[in-house]
Amino acid sequence: MSHKDIAIVAAMRLELSPLIGKLPSQQVSGVELFELPGALVAMGGIGEKCARRAAEVAIGHVQPKLLLSAGMVGAVSSRLKVGDVGRIREVVDAATGARYAASGGGVWVLATAQDVSDAKEKHELLTKFGVDVVDMEAAAVAQAAQEHGLEFAGLKAVCDDSAFTMPPLNRFITKHGRFSTRKFLMYMALHPGWWGAVGKLRGNSNIAAANLCRALQHLIESGCQAPVASYGSSPGK
């Protein structure tokens, strides 16, 4: 791998599939690496431990100047809609209360939490931390950047609005941060009440991924200096 100024840390292929396409990847310590013309993409799996491992692998391989956490988020603010894309201004670790500033003139405040599935839990995050969106990885990437003396930035796309009740996806995440599709499909076959929500989430995810990757390409080409182009994006609360 050659030196890259930007290392993008993501959890899953589906989040960045329009960006990476059919690029070949390299596996390093359980992290999947994709080399783009202007950046390295490191996919480590779901959750903070996996994100931290991906960040460390990316740092070791390309010595970036900036770590960028990219992926899909749930909306906490009722003003944000599916497909909205935004730069992150600050990340809050919901477990510890630690806060990490992000570069790039972002407007969203993001909470990293490991289990937020319904409107009530999202409202609790809004009340406690004043956040706009929630994910499961950004705080770990921000912490890695801080410890290595690197810049940190975040770019996220909304895949579920503040009123959406998430299917019980967390129980199908393995200890390695992978999603067990087979077990999930077996569960779904016995729980048809979730079919509508899963179908909606799939469609929402496709919209979010397309908008996110257009914005990412724009940022990579500008060296992360340009503002986020509007792909259905709206301001924070």
Secondary structure, DSSP 4 states (H G I P E B T S, - for coil): ----SEEEEES-HHHHHHHHTT---EEETTEEEEE-SS-EEEE--SSHHHHHHHHHHHHHHH--SEEEEEEEEEE-STT--TT-EEEEEEEEETTT--EEE-SS---EEEEE-S---SHHHHHHHHHHH--SEEESSHHHHHHHHHHHT-EEEEEEEEEE-TTPPPPS-GGGB-TTS-B-HHHHHHHHHH-GGGHHHHHHHHHHHHHHHHHHHHHHHHHHHTTT-SPPP-SS-----
